[in-house]
Amino acid sequence: MVFSRREGPGVRRLLLSLLLLAVWEASSGQVHYSVPEEAKHGTFVGRIAQDLGLELAELVPRLFRVASKGRGDLLEVNLQNGILFVNSRIDREELCGRSLECSIHLEVIVDRPLQVFHVEVEVRDINDNQPVFPMSVKNLFIYESRPPGSRIPLEGATDADIGVNSLLTYTLNSNDYFTLDVKRNDEEIKSLGLVLKKPLNREDTPEHQLIITAVDGGKPELTGTTQVKITILDVNDNAPEFERTVYKVKLFENAPNGTLAVIVNASDLDEGINKDIVYSFNTDMSADILSKFHLDPVNGYISVKGNIDFEETKLYEIQVEARDKGIPPMADHCTVLVEILDANDNIPELVIKSLSLPVLEDAPLGTVIALISVSDRDSGANGQVICTLTPHAPFKLVSTFKNYYSLVLDSALDHESMTNYEVVVTARDGGSPSLSATARVSVEVADVNDNAPAFAQPEYTVFVKENNPPGSHIFTVSAWDADAQENARVSYSLVERRVGERALSSYVSVHAESGKVYALQPLDHEELELLQFQVSARDAGVPPLGSNVTLQVFVLDENDNAPALLPPGAGGGAGAVSELVSRSVGAGHVVAKVRAVDADSGYNAWLSFELQPAAGGGRSPFRVGLYTGEISTTRALDEADAPRQRLLVLVKDHGEPALTATATVLLSLVESGQAPKASSEASAGTASAETALVDVNVYLIIAICAVSSLLVLTLLLYVALRCSAPPTEGVFGPGKPTLVCSSAVESWSYSKQRRQKVCSGEGPPKADLMAFSPSLPPGPVNGHIEEQLDVDVDFSSKPRQPNPDWRYSASLRAGMHSSVHLEEAGILRAGPGGPDQQWPTVSSATPEPEAGEVSPPVGAGVNSNSWTFKYGPGNPKQPGPGELPDKFIIPGSPAIISIRQEPTNSQIDKSDFITFGKKEETKKKKKKKKGNKTQEKKEKGNSTTDNSDQ
């Protein structure tokens, strides 16, 4: 675009002013020159000497000189010719700048006379300067939001020249957005500007390059250009935009701090600070999320900074805001959904409640002991819990509902076997690896009084010597109760009963706590041989339980009774035996018999007879049997023998110390013709005695029949019970009973794996033989009833101690101190003469030549097996191997033992047995008979009765 200058009134006024100045100066004597600027050195300006009216010749003499205000070297005068010329480069713009008038003032001074002349040299402008813009490159910054038509001022170009040379015109290169606008004021250009033609869009064209050209009015024209670089400034007209409106991410719980969860990314089409985005959580975000997650404001990283617990929150919804830094700032929002994945990080929880402890041992099956609840905060398989129980017995777990169990009783409890159970409940989840929790339940079993006090054995055998001091301790019973505490506190008491006419408590007492049994009074073997009673043991439970034990107290005999002579026959004095003896009798004829009995038993009652020497010192034709008391002749009587013989027989027992009694026997020796008469008288007395004896035998037979019937019924009942009950070793086991015979000195037992039968002979109502059998119930105590017992006897093993379950005969005396075993090899034989057998004796005694002998070893005791029995040398009947005697007599007792053997192949299924029999003898005779014949008949009658008993 070209702008031109037109002449007007201003130019004319300028020319008029110059003309008037020249006239004034001419009138005042001032010389005016003009010279173009940029003239070369030596360029003629004017003839200054001539114009001043000075001669060239006088210039030197008068010291012609030129002085300039300012730079004086620009113009110089040639003194030779008086010409003013350009001495150096003259730059008007340098001298006067933008001033319209530009001149150089010179003072010309000459002397002789002194004169001063003023010369003004005008410097004319030439077009030597091109238009110059302030900057070759102009950077402009315009907001893209600037409205169309708005003007952007620019600083125009400047031209150092003046006048026409400085008149500029501007042109703008072609573009779509801007146009050039020049402001004019009084025809003078004031400012230059760019006008926006249409809206800008930085996002489309962020920068515009414009060229402005300035052309001056000189000849030739000079131009100047400037480059206008317009940068479109961004306006925050674009909000940040996220890549996705919803971010979904999965994160495992318990992720460590700093774990990157997700990266949110937003972009802004703006630039600069308008493009800078700051990420932040929404201001209304919960404090829980702010404590769990951290958001990097620059990068958009969302990371973990707190504990992430699936059980606390399974899903986090996070609102994220992206805001730019523009003014005003713009923002965008997105949602981040963080799904928490479960990890098996929670141990199952066990809660045991409602414990019903302690548990009674009689609690029924299915009793609920405890309620157990399990839980696991995890989910899925990690939260599935299975409960197990260790140990299984006697409890079990029953699932009552989901994650609820009951600990119930599965089998019976027994406080006595186990008082406390440590039960471990284990809860294990289904995670991988699985986690488990355990809980211990201590189940205490409470005692119930379900056990009665128990004794070690059902019966005890106690041996007490008679004449014991009152209050002496004889035995201690002890019962054990398997229960605990009060249920196990045992107290003892007597089971009261009557013993004869007196109460049991008058004989013995038992301490309630210790179980010690005391004898309250001295016991008399002759009065009470056996005291059988029961002691009750009762606990303190509710209800109380009890049991009884049987005590068999045997009163052991002591030698406190001297032998007592039986009353003699009729006609005898007190304590004397009178007999008539024919002088014709031969040697060995029994003429009389001394009868004596000892209230003691055993060896204390074993009597021996001894004939005292005659007073005159002569040899007596009579002798007395050592154990029979029979007085017999040692030779044939003759006339030299005194007609009246007085014999003193010493009866002595075997006790320690031995007690004695003396019997007087009066024998009258008569001739053979007088004997029948005496015999007839004796026969008459014997007849009356036999009549009385028959009456006694009738009663005895009746008693024997009754006892036999009772025995048969007992045996049948026993066989029935034994066949119906299963055999057990404890009751009907292989253990065999032992037959034990006792005396005050020694005792002996007989056992054989065969069937034997033992029958008692005549004698007073007492015996020295005991039998023990664990298979039979105890028999009644009766000293006046004949009893028979079946006893199992064992020869095959070592001798055994008597079993508590023993049997006895009422007349047996318990004078046991040690035991003698009759082994299977031992042979017993009767003495010669059948009923006239001799008593066996120990080796220390002096046996009869024809009598049997029993020899104990030295120091034979309870377990001695070496007693032997043999016959005297005069006995022709010797046993064969394996034979047993038909009968033998117990020393000290008139009882006769008869042994019956069954064949070895017998099919009778019974135990070996020995039968004892005894016959009651009257202690006193109602009628006393005199005479030897009557006495002999009486003895024969007794022998007949004995045979019938057998």
Buried (B, 14 or more C-beta within 10 A) or exposed (E): EEBEEEEEEEEEEEEEEEEEBEEEBEEEEBBBBEBBBBBEEEBEBBBBBBBBEBEBEEBEEBEBBBEBEEEBEBBBBBEEEBBBBBBEEBBBBEBBEEEEEBBBEBBBBBEEEEBEBBBBBBBBBBBBBBBBBEEEEBEBEBEBBBEEEEEBEBEBBBBBBBBBBBBBBBBBBEBEBBEBBBEEEEEEBEBBBBBBEEEBBBBEEBEBEBEBBBBBBBEEBBBBBBBBEBEBBBBBBBBBBBEEEEBEBEBEBBBEEEEEBBBBBBBBBBBEEBBBBBBBBEEEBEEEBBEBBBBEEEEBBBBBBEEBBBBEBBEBEBBBBBBBBBEEBBBBBBBBBBEBEBBBBBBBBBEBEEBBEBBBBBBEEEBBBBBBBBBBBBBEEBBBBBBEBEEEEBBBBEEBEEBBBBBBBBEEBBBBEEBEBEBEBBBBBBBEEBBBBEBEBEBEBBBBBBBBBBBEEEBBBBBBBBEBEEEBEBBEBBBEBBBBEEBBBBBBBBEEEEBEEEEBBEBBBBBEEEBBBBBEBEBBBBEBBBBBBBBBBBBBBEEBBBBBBBBBBBBBBBBBBBBBBBBBBBBBEEEBBBBBBBBEBEEEBBBBBBBBBBBBBBBBBBBBBEBBEBEEEEEBBBBBBBBBBBBBBEEEBEEEBEEEBEBBBBBBBBBEEBBBBEBBBBBBBBEEEBBEEBBEBBBBBBEEBBEBBEEBBEEBEEBBEEBEEBBEEBBEEBEEEEEEEEEEEEEBEEBBBBBBBBBBBBBBBBBBBBBBBBBBBBBBBBBBBBBBBBBBEBBEBEBEBBBBBBBBBBBEEEBBEBBBBBBBBBBBBBBBBBBBBBBBEBBBBBBBEEBBBBBBBBEEBEBBEBBBBBBBEEEBEBEBBEBBBBBBEEBEEEBEEEEBBBBBBBBBBBBBBBBBBBEEEEEEEEBBBBBBBBBBBEEEBEEBBBBBBBBBBBBEBBBEBBEEBB
